[in-house]
Amino acid sequence: MADLTTNQDLDPRRLRDAFGTFPSGVVALAAQVDGRPVGLAASSFTSVSLDPPLVSVSLATSSKTWPDLRRSSHLGVTVLAEHHAGACRALAGPVEHRFDHLAHTVTDDGAITLDEGLASFDCTVYREVEAGDHVLVLLRLHAVHQAEDAGGPLVFHRSGFGALR
């Protein structure tokens, strides 16, 4: 095993590359805000607690989308399936066109979930924690839906999308 390098070697590019060796699933976080769909894709989603039911997502403080999303009373989280790579790219594209070709459902409370996801959750913001250049958002779950047979998850690994094989 190679020696670990010192803190002097923690430049952002090297950290990004090292973090990218850890594969993660991808979710869509979306809601109806001011009468229009608003959303983003995130690869930092994780379960946190069963009692109370909480999940988390980490979002860059530079996000232009999160300030709008957080104004919604409810947020939808969709665990993306391997066929959602195009949807993920759309959610990273121009704000006004993110939902142009995305099949989605809007709840009465404004939470948006993408159709044909592996699982979807209706959430509210439970707490936000400043964490360096990100904000850790804890979301409280109010409803859950799990697809019976939607295939495998969309995986983000080494700055690209893939599927479990």
N, C-alpha and C positions, 0 to 999 in steps of 0.2 A: 504494500500500500504506500502511495506517495505521501510525503509529509504535507500536512495542511499548511496553506500559506497564511500569512499574517493579515491583520486588518488593513495593512497598506495596500493589499491587492483587491479590495472590495470596490472596484470601479463599477459603475452602473451597467455597462455592457457585459462584463464578466458575470455579474449577479444575474442579469436577465437570462443569459445562456445557461447558468447553473439552475436557476428556478425552472427553466423550460424543460429540464430533464425529467421533471415530475409531471406525468400525464394527469389531466383533470377533465371532468365532464364540463359541459357548457350549458348555461341556462339563458333564457330570455327573461328579462325583467321589464314589464310593460303595464301601462295604464292609460285610461282615457283622461286627458287633461285639456281643459278648455275646449271640449268638443272634438278633439283630435287624438289619434293614437300616438303615444310616445313610448319609446322603448330602447333597450340596449342589450347587448350580449355580454355575459360575464363568465369567466372560467374559474372564479374563486368561490363558488357556492359550496357550502357544507352544512350538514345537519349539526345542530348545537344541543338541543334539549328536547326531551319528550314531555316534561312537566315543568313549566309550560312548554307547549310545542313551539320551538324556535329553530330558525335556520339563519345563516349569515351569508353575506356577499360583501366582497371588498371592492370599492370603487375609487378610481383616481379622483383626487380633489380637483383636478383640472377638468373633470367631466362637465360638459355643457348640458347633458341630458338629465343627470341626477337632480339638480335643483328643480327642474320641472316635474319629474316623476314623484319626488317626495311630497309635492303638494296634493297628490291624489289621496283620497281617503282609503283606498284599497289598491294593492298592487298584485299583479299576476306574475307568477314564476312558472316557467315551463322548462322541464328537463328535456333538452333537445335530443332527438334521435339522429342516427347516422345520416339519414336523408335530409337533414336540416342544414347542411353546410352552406347552401345558397342563402337560406334565411339568416344564418349567422352573419354572412357577408353583408346582406341587406341592412341588418341592424347596426352595422358599423359604417354604413354609407351616409349620404346626405339625409339630414333629419326629415325633410319634407317628403322623402320618397321611401322611407324605411318600411312602410306597410303596404306599398303599392301592389305587390303580388303575393302577400303573405295571408294565407287563410288563418283567421283568428276569431276568437269569441270574446265578447265584452259582457261582464256581469252587470247587474243592476247597480253595483257599487263602483263600477268603473275599472275593475281589474281586467286585464287583457291576457289571455293565454293563446299560444299558437296551437292550431289544430295538429293532431297526430303526434303530439309529444309523448314521451315515456311516462311522465307524471306532470301534474300541474297543481299549483297551490294558490289559494286566495290568502293574501297577507296584509298586515298593517305594519307600519314602522314601530318597533318596540323600543329601540335605542340606537343612537349613532355614537361611535367612538372614534375620535381622531387617532390616526395611526400613521404618522409620517406623511408621506405624499398620497395617502389613501384615507378613506373613511370606511370603517368596518360597520356595516349596517346589519343590525339584528332585526329580523322580521318575525312577527308572531303569526302562526298559521291559524286560519279560520275554517278552511275547507281544503280537501285533497281529492284528487282523482288520479288513478293509476290505470294506464292502458293495459289491456289484456295481452296483446301480442304486437307490439309496435317495433320490434327489432332491437338492435343494439344502440348504445349511446353514441352521441357525437363526442369525440375526444380531442382535446387540444394538447399538442405535444410538440416541443421544439418549434414553436411559432407557426404551427400548421394544424389543419384539421384532419382527423382520421377516424377509423373505427376499430373496435376491439376485434382481434382475429383469433 
